Amino acid sequence: MTDTLKKTNHKFTTNGHIQDKLVKDSIAHTKNISSKAQARQNPTHNTSIINSVSNSTVTANTNNSDFTQVQDLPTGTPQGQQTTMPNNNEMSKTSAQSSNTQAAKQAAFNQRDDINNPHTPDTDGAEETHFGYKTVNKAEKQARVADVFTSVAKKYDIMNDLMSFGIHRLWKRFAISLSGVRAGQHVLDIAGGTGDLAKVFSREVGRNGHVVLSDINAAMLEVGRERLINAGCNNVDFVLANAETLAPFEDESFDLLTISFGLRNVTDKDAALRSMYRVLKPGGRLLILEFSKPIFEPLSKAYDLYSFTALPLMGKLVANDAESYQYLAESIRMHPDQQTLKQMMEQAGFENCDYHNLTAGIVAVHRGFKA
């Protein structure tokens, strides 16, 4: 027994010496690299900063092992985790008076946020548009749509699964397969809500790519932001933006634009398509995934019956909001059919436009390219 203990102690001692040697070698290696980098940046700088590296832990060295030169180090706040508040004096006062937790919760979105309504009584007068089957002034529609999605934001994902029997995941997967997205590209997911597409694009574009999840509704965007950050998507930015103007974004900024089940809620769809064309790079593509018109008449009648009975009932039972899901069914019927939407895309400047009917036309994916 004694011999066994001696051998075991000897083994631990030997392992301890090996670990000590590894630590010393790692520190020496890091110190050498830092020394060279510092000398390159500022040859006369005090060496005390360099020497402080020797007090670093092995964990710190491991975390930075991918970066061996100063110019290789990442700079700035990781995308998707900005904590800059929009410039608003009243909000600043509230934040100053609240606790740190409350302030962090409010500081959710990019400072470039722009959700101004382009339709006002001054710009559009008494011009009317549809809100579901209702007729409203253009200036009113944005606020009405905002009320709908603020109401359903927390239950949005579960209701999608219930309403489509989970098939919406297959629709989105097919749209992504048409995206042609590649590593290093910049992607804008408009009206991206809870971030189903953005989450996949985040993985596909990689660390050198960039994804922007935008939505006009703060409640929906907050759900998407929390979900994607929890999933570790650190190359995603979150921006409140109006699809009609896309004001925060520069011309020719993105390789790919997607809008999934959001276009039918836009007041001026033609204006939105023109803005999408503006921010897309030459050679880039637009994908629109949206409810459309069933191409099989018996299915169309059954679909209408389901939409106007089952959807509001599920909305009432699950989300305690039958009215919002009544609007959902009505907005689908008011959306342009497949061929009309294709023509609208062409009028906005897109080329080689086509569409793919899914589930017999209940949903369609439209695709267009910028020359």
C-alpha positions in Angstrom: 0.0 0.0 0.0 2.8 2.4 0.9 4.6 1.7 -2.4 1.4 2.4 -4.3 0.9 5.8 -2.5 4.5 6.7 -3.2 4.1 5.9 -6.9 0.8 7.9 -7.0 2.4 10.9 -5.3 5.4 10.7 -7.7 3.0 10.7 -10.6 1.1 13.7 -9.3 4.4 15.5 -8.7 5.6 14.7 -12.2 2.3 15.9 -13.7 2.6 19.1 -11.6 6.1 19.8 -13.0 4.8 19.3 -16.5 1.9 21.6 -16.0 4.1 24.2 -14.4 6.4 24.0 -17.4 3.5 24.4 -19.8 2.3 27.5 -18.0 5.8 29.0 -18.0 6.2 28.2 -21.7 2.8 29.7 -22.5 3.6 32.9 -20.6 7.0 33.2 -22.2 5.4 32.7 -25.7 2.7 35.3 -25.0 5.2 37.8 -23.6 7.4 37.4 -26.7 4.5 38.0 -29.1 3.2 41.0 -27.1 6.7 42.4 -27.0 7.0 42.2 -30.8 3.6 43.6 -31.4 4.1 46.5 -29.0 7.5 47.3 -30.5 5.9 47.4 -33.9 3.1 49.8 -32.7 5.3 52.0 -30.4 9.0 51.2 -30.1 9.5 53.6 -27.2 6.6 52.5 -25.1 7.3 51.6 -21.5 8.0 47.8 -21.3 6.1 47.6 -18.0 2.9 47.0 -19.9 4.5 44.1 -21.8 5.9 42.6 -18.6 2.4 42.6 -17.0 1.5 39.8 -19.4 3.4 37.4 -17.3 0.7 37.7 -14.7 -2.0 36.5 -17.1 -3.7 33.2 -16.7 -3.6 30.3 -19.1 -7.3 30.8 -19.7 -6.7 34.3 -21.0 -3.9 33.1 -23.3 -6.2 30.4 -24.6 -9.0 32.8 -25.4 -6.6 35.0 -27.5 -4.7 32.2 -29.1 -6.3 32.9 -32.5 -4.8 36.4 -32.6 -1.1 36.7 -32.7 -0.8 40.3 -33.9 -2.4 43.5 -32.7 -4.0 44.3 -36.1 -5.8 40.9 -36.0 -7.6 41.7 -32.7 -11.4 42.3 -33.0 -12.4 45.9 -32.4 -15.7 47.5 -31.2 -18.8 46.0 -29.6 -19.8 42.6 -30.9 -22.6 42.9 -33.5 -26.0 42.2 -32.1 -25.1 43.2 -28.5 -25.1 47.0 -28.8 -26.3 48.9 -25.8 -26.6 52.3 -27.4 -29.9 54.1 -26.7 -31.6 56.1 -29.5 -31.2 59.8 -29.0 -34.2 60.7 -26.9 -34.0 63.2 -24.0 -37.0 61.8 -22.3 -35.8 58.3 -22.5 -32.4 59.3 -21.2 -34.0 60.9 -18.1 -36.0 57.8 -17.5 -32.9 55.6 -17.9 -31.0 57.8 -15.4 -33.6 57.3 -12.8 -34.1 53.6 -13.3 -32.0 50.7 -12.0 -29.1 49.2 -14.0 -31.3 46.2 -14.9 -34.0 48.4 -16.3 -31.6 50.5 -18.3 -30.0 47.4 -19.8 -33.5 46.2 -20.8 -34.4 49.5 -22.5 -31.0 49.7 -24.3 -31.9 47.1 -26.9 -31.5 48.5 -30.4 -29.1 50.2 -32.8 -28.9 54.0 -32.6 -29.8 54.2 -36.3 -33.4 53.2 -35.5 -35.9 54.8 -37.9 -39.5 53.8 -37.7 -41.1 57.1 -38.8 -44.4 56.7 -40.6 -43.9 58.0 -44.2 -47.7 58.4 -44.5 -49.2 61.5 -42.8 -52.2 63.6 -43.4 -49.8 66.2 -44.9 -48.2 63.7 -47.4 -51.3 61.6 -48.2 -54.3 63.6 -47.2 -57.3 61.5 -46.9 -56.0 58.7 -49.2 -57.2 55.3 -48.1 -55.8 51.8 -48.0 -56.9 48.4 -46.6 -56.4 47.1 -43.2 -57.6 43.5 -43.7 -61.1 44.0 -45.1 -61.4 47.4 -43.4 -60.7 50.7 -45.2 -58.5 53.2 -43.3 -56.5 56.3 -44.0 -53.0 55.5 -45.1 -51.6 57.4 -42.1 -53.4 55.1 -39.7 -52.4 51.7 -41.1 -48.9 51.6 -39.6 -50.1 52.1 -36.1 -52.9 49.5 -36.5 -50.4 46.9 -37.7 -48.1 47.8 -34.9 -50.9 47.1 -32.4 -51.5 43.7 -33.9 -47.9 42.5 -33.7 -47.3 44.0 -30.3 -50.2 42.0 -29.1 -49.1 38.7 -30.6 -45.3 39.0 -30.2 -44.9 36.7 -27.2 -47.0 33.9 -28.7 -45.9 34.4 -32.3 -43.7 31.3 -32.7 -46.1 28.9 -31.0 -49.0 30.3 -33.0 -47.0 29.8 -36.2 -46.5 26.1 -35.4 -50.2 25.6 -34.5 -51.6 27.5 -37.5 -49.4 25.8 -40.1 -49.0 22.4 -38.3 -45.3 23.1 -38.3 -45.1 23.4 -42.1 -43.9 27.0 -41.9 -40.5 25.5 -41.1 -40.4 23.7 -44.4 -41.5 26.8 -46.3 -38.6 28.8 -44.7 -36.1 26.0 -45.3 -37.1 26.1 -49.0 -36.7 29.8 -49.2 -33.2 29.6 -47.6 -32.3 27.0 -50.2 -33.0 29.6 -52.9 -30.9 32.3 -51.2 -27.5 31.3 -52.5 -26.1 32.8 -49.3 -22.3 32.3 -48.8 -19.7 32.9 -46.2 -18.6 36.5 -45.8 -21.8 38.0 -47.3 -24.1 40.7 -45.9 -27.7 39.8 -45.4 -30.7 41.9 -44.5 -33.8 40.1 -43.1 -36.7 42.6 -43.3 -39.7 42.3 -41.0 -37.6 39.4 -39.6 -39.6 39.2 -36.3 -38.4 36.4 -34.1 -35.4 35.6 -36.3 -36.0 32.2 -37.9 -34.2 33.1 -41.1 -31.6 35.4 -39.5 -30.5 32.6 -37.2 -29.7 30.3 -40.2 -28.1 33.1 -42.1 -25.9 34.0 -39.1 -24.4 30.5 -39.3 -24.1 30.5 -43.1 -22.2 33.8 -43.5 -19.8 33.0 -40.7 -17.6 35.3 -38.7 -16.6 37.4 -41.7 -20.2 37.9 -42.7 -22.9 40.1 -41.3 -26.7 39.7 -40.8 -29.1 42.5 -40.0 -32.5 41.5 -38.5 -34.8 44.5 -39.0 -38.4 45.0 -38.0 -40.8 47.9 -37.6 -42.2 46.5 -34.4 -40.1 46.9 -31.2 -41.9 44.0 -29.4 -41.2 41.6 -32.2 -37.6 42.7 -32.6 -37.0 42.3 -28.8 -38.2 38.7 -29.0 -35.9 38.0 -31.9 -33.0 39.8 -30.3 -33.2 37.8 -27.1 -33.6 34.5 -29.0 -30.6 35.0 -31.3 -28.2 36.3 -28.6 -29.1 33.4 -26.5 -28.3 31.2 -29.4 -24.8 32.7 -29.7 -25.4 34.6 -32.9 -22.8 37.3 -32.4 -22.6 38.5 -36.1 -26.2 39.8 -36.1 -27.3 43.4 -35.7 -30.8 44.4 -34.7 -32.4 47.6 -36.2 -35.8 49.1 -36.1 -36.6 50.0 -39.7 -39.6 50.8 -41.9 -39.6 48.5 -45.0 -40.9 51.3 -47.1 -37.8 53.5 -46.6 -35.1 51.3 -45.1 -33.7 54.7 -44.1 -30.9 53.4 -41.8 -29.2 51.5 -44.6 -26.9 52.9 -47.3 -27.3 52.2 -51.1 -26.0 48.9 -52.3 -25.2 47.5 -48.8 -26.4 43.9 -48.9 -25.8 40.8 -51.0 -29.1 39.2 -50.0 -32.5 40.6 -48.8 -35.3 38.5 -47.4 -38.8 39.3 -46.2 -40.8 36.5 -44.7 -44.5 36.9 -44.1 -44.1 40.6 -43.7 -44.8 42.3 -47.1 -48.6 41.9 -46.9 -48.5 44.2 -43.8 -46.7 47.1 -45.6 -48.8 50.1 -46.5 -47.1 50.9 -49.8 -45.6 47.7 -51.2 -44.3 49.4 -54.3 -42.3 51.9 -52.2 -40.9 49.0 -50.1 -39.8 47.1 -53.2 -38.0 50.2 -54.5 -36.2 50.6 -51.2 -35.1 47.0 -51.3 -33.7 47.5 -54.8 -31.8 50.6 -53.5 -30.0 48.8 -50.7 -29.2 45.7 -52.6 -25.8 45.3 -54.2 -25.5 44.7 -58.0 -25.9 41.0 -58.6 -27.7 40.6 -55.3 -31.0 38.9 -54.9 -34.3 39.5 -53.1 -36.5 36.6 -51.7 -40.1 37.2 -50.6 -41.8 34.4 -48.7 -45.4 35.2 -48.3 -48.9 33.8 -48.2 -50.4 33.7 -51.7 -53.4 32.4 -53.7 -54.1 28.6 -53.8 -54.0 27.3 -57.3 -56.4 24.4 -56.6 -60.0 25.6 -56.2 -61.3 22.9 -53.7 -58.3 23.6 -51.5 -58.9 27.3 -51.7 -62.5 26.9 -50.3 -61.3 24.6 -47.5 -58.4 27.1 -46.8 -60.9 30.0 -46.5 -63.1 28.0 -44.1 -60.0 27.1 -41.9 -58.6 30.7 -42.0 -61.8 32.4 -40.9 -62.9 29.9 -38.3 -59.9 28.1 -36.9 -57.4 30.9 -36.9 -59.4 33.4 -34.8 -60.4 30.6 -32.4 -56.8 29.5 -31.9 -55.8 33.2 -31.5 -58.4 33.6 -28.7 -57.4 30.3 -26.9 -53.6 30.6 -27.2 -52.9 34.3 -27.5 -56.1 35.7 -26.0 -56.5 37.8 -29.2 -59.0 36.6 -31.8 -59.1 40.0 -33.5 -55.4 40.0 -34.6 -55.8 36.6 -36.2 -59.0 37.7 -37.9 -56.8 40.5 -39.4 -54.2 37.9 -40.4 -56.7 35.9 -42.4 -58.1 39.1 -44.1 -54.6 40.5 -44.9 -53.7 37.2 -46.7 -56.8 37.6 -49.0 -55.9 41.3 -49.7 -52.3 40.5 -50.7 -51.4 40.5 -54.4 -51.5 37.1 -56.2 -48.3 35.4 -57.5 -48.3 37.0 -61.0 -49.2 40.5 -59.7 -46.4 40.5 -57.2 -43.9 39.3 -59.8 -44.9 42.3 -62.0 -44.5 44.7 -59.0 -41.0 43.4 -58.5 -40.2 43.9 -62.2 -41.5 47.5 -62.0 -39.2 48.2 -59.1 -36.3 47.2 -61.2 -35.7 43.5 -60.4 -34.7 41.2 -63.2 -35.1 37.4 -63.8 -38.0 37.4 -61.4 -39.8 34.1 -60.7 -41.8 32.4 -58.0 -42.3 28.9 -56.6 -45.7 27.8 -55.3 -45.6 25.9 -52.0 -48.4 23.8 -50.6 -50.4 24.3 -53.8 -50.0 28.1 -53.7 -51.0 28.7 -50.1 -47.5 30.2 -49.8 -45.1 31.4 -52.6 -41.5 32.3 -52.7 -40.7 35.1 -55.1 -37.2 35.7 -56.3 -35.6 38.7 -58.2 -32.1 40.0 -58.9 -30.5 43.4 -59.2 -28.5 43.7 -62.4 
